[in-house]
Amino acid sequence: EVQLVESGGGLVQPGGSLRLSCVASGFTFDDVAMSWVRQGPRKGLEWVSAVNWNGRNTYYADAVKGRFTISRDNAKNTLYLQMNSLKSEDTAVYYCARPLGVDSGYDLWGQGTQVTVSS
């Protein structure tokens, strides 16, 4: 089966940290770029970050730049998102997703993991 499975979400206080993981299966993970996308309450989808196939090129939305770090371990077919200095505005369901290309949407999504930043 072709799938992405996220984990690592939870409740964290403002200023705290979480690391999300996404395990891929059913496709050649090390051939493709990967992204993190989030959807906050009563909000649309917001692209968060992306990384190229070998992890050497990373990209971030302005809202998370300097606080979040995307990485991957191709030997483990796993994508990560390290989130530091979390803010209430980061509260969202976080999805890993496989992009079709630049500005071309996504063809595969995980089930999502909830991140709640609250005191």
Protein Blocks (a to p, Z undefined) as FASTA:
>chain_A
ZZdddehiacddehiacddddddehiafklpccddddddehiacddfbdcdfkopaccdd
fklgokaccdddfknopacdddehiafklgccddddddfbehkbjfbdcebjaddddZZ
